[in-house]
Amino acid sequence: MEHTLFTADKDNTLMERISELRETINKADYAYYVEAQPFLSDREYDALFRELQDLEKEYPALIVSDSPTQRIGGEPLKEFETIIHEIPMLSLANTYSRGEVEEFDRRVKEGLERINPQYTTELKYDGVAISLRYKNGRLFRALTRGDGERGDDITPNVRTIRSLPLKVKDVEIDGVKISDFEVRGEIFMMKDDFVELNREREERGEKLYANPRNLAAGTLKQLDSREVARRPLKIVCYYLFSDEVKLRSHDENTQILSRLGFPTGSAFQLCTSVNEVFEFIEHWDEKREALPFFIDGIVIKVDSLAQQRELGFVARSPRWAIAYKYEAAKESTKLKDITFQVGRTGVVTPVAELEPVFVAGSTISRATLHNNDFITALDIRVGDTVLVEKGGDVIPKVTGFIPEKRPENSIPFEFSTQCPCPIKSTLIRPEGEANYYCDHSECPWQLKRRITHFASRDVMNIEGLGEKVVDRFVELSLLKNIADIYDLYTYRDTVFPTLERWGEKSTVNLLQAIEESKKQPYARVLYSLGIRFVGEGVAKVLAKYFRNIDALKAAQKDDLMKVPEIGERIAQSVVEHLNDSSEWDIIVRLKNAGLRFETNEEDMAVLNTTLEGKTFVLTGELSIMTRNQAGDEIAQRGGKVSGSVSKKTSYVVAGENAGSKLTKAQELGVTVLSEEEFKELLQL
Ligand code: IVH
């Protein structure tokens, strides 16, 4: 039935239901993302969300910009529009010492003709500054800082941040409702989320982000807001401006922000003296390591807005606020040696072996030197006193050296292009890459990491075959490659009983765990092989499109690249690995040992999430299958079926005599599939 045929009454009930859904979802978002006190289960939430999505899909005229469904992103933009800030976005002057903070306090008091001000202190989040304009209580526009005068309109991206209200709660100040205002805040990412996203990128062979701030900034620059919606961005708000109501102090403003539904900082203090400011600074200097996100300092503001106005601005910064920046946790120490670490895929990373030094809460004796180019560019030498930093990055790194402390007899660091392992094979540097690799399949160093990876929980899950045991077995030559694991049983009565600190029970448990691992699905087995750039996700894709190892081996680079998600780098690496005779021997041995090298129907069902996030509209008379069957096939793969065509429809499947829906799809540029093409998409 068409929407226009609805009676006023039905429209009312429909509107009521839609408002009710939006309200509940908004409340649930707030409870989950801001208060961390969810009141709905994931399932309940998803059901309400889906109901709202379906209703909006059916009645697109009822979609409003602040509906929670608008958080999942829309069509990619061509470019961001640059817009002038209504209030310029200034930055804060930085201070680095107690003395400079005292100096600030003196200047403030002078400016206020010796009235003692109150200060507020809060954390300085290490993220990306954002200006949010609300009109009529609704998020109207989000601008980046840009050059302070004008910024990029990234509203669709910012909308995806679940903790940000698209519509604020009712708040009255002196009897006036606040609805037109500007909020400033910082968008950032949690340390854990950063590590996880980088891990996924590494799996896909993509470039890694250096720290959470870069990742947040990179995400916000994406033109495709649907991609942004998949990244767990967080926001914290620390500034409110409105000329509709009388605002008095920063402390009060922060409370108003909270009441409006904005997330505000997790630490905030009103200080009556500069000593309290110092206490806050010291407290967080000690505690900041333990925070789940990075901060790079503390922001100190004069609390009273009247006093702020009195103090005004100097150049590009306010006189009423400063940032106290923590040292980017940096220490200097002696570089004793440069060693090389070999990862499971053969990547060789130079590591700084340091005289142990205490940096930001922990003792560091090793730090990354990234790659050979980095060492050459900085001319870092063994014997140097180097700077070690633990800042916005999770892994400590060497950032430079102190020239005055360089020993006279020091010589530039000489690279060896040999693997540091006993085999000493020649390292290779693939074109366009900064890393060197050892590509010897029996390199014991690589092997240790490869076997540990193979046996780890997320891969073949062989309990009892952890790092220490693997190192020991490799050194005893019991393991020379991953296939040897499945021959370990031959040592049951010979070697194992002679091992120290290794009892009968260890043997039994280990052999049992090895036996169990043979049940792991093909995708896991593919992942376990340690093919460069083939992480868990890629392995699943390969296992789905090439359902057994022979099919995969027969595939040429071009065939592999036809698969979505498989780029040239991965394709090349797969072809090389499977065509290497010693790697292939290992695969054959694993296969003979009983590991699974084939995807069966059951695995397939698990792997089939190809249509996740895709919406289908079925129209016309289908002949190959019924509508219900088609719907089931779509649902099994994670897709959805909808009754009407909109811009958000992914595919329209058109059978015989398709009518208005087909025309609409063509008008909107939605992909239309014939039944045959649909079948192909389902891989039936
Ligand atoms: S107040 C007019 N408070 O640090 C001053 N800024 O250089 C408005 N920042 O651009 C800024 N946490 O990106 C303020 N609690 C906080 C902050 C904060 C991080 C960032 C912000 C600003 C820069 C100052």
Residues whose N, C-alpha, C, O or C-beta is under 5 A from the ligand:
A	BS01	IVH	L90 S91 L92 E122 L123 K124 Y125 A129 E186 Y238 V299 P318
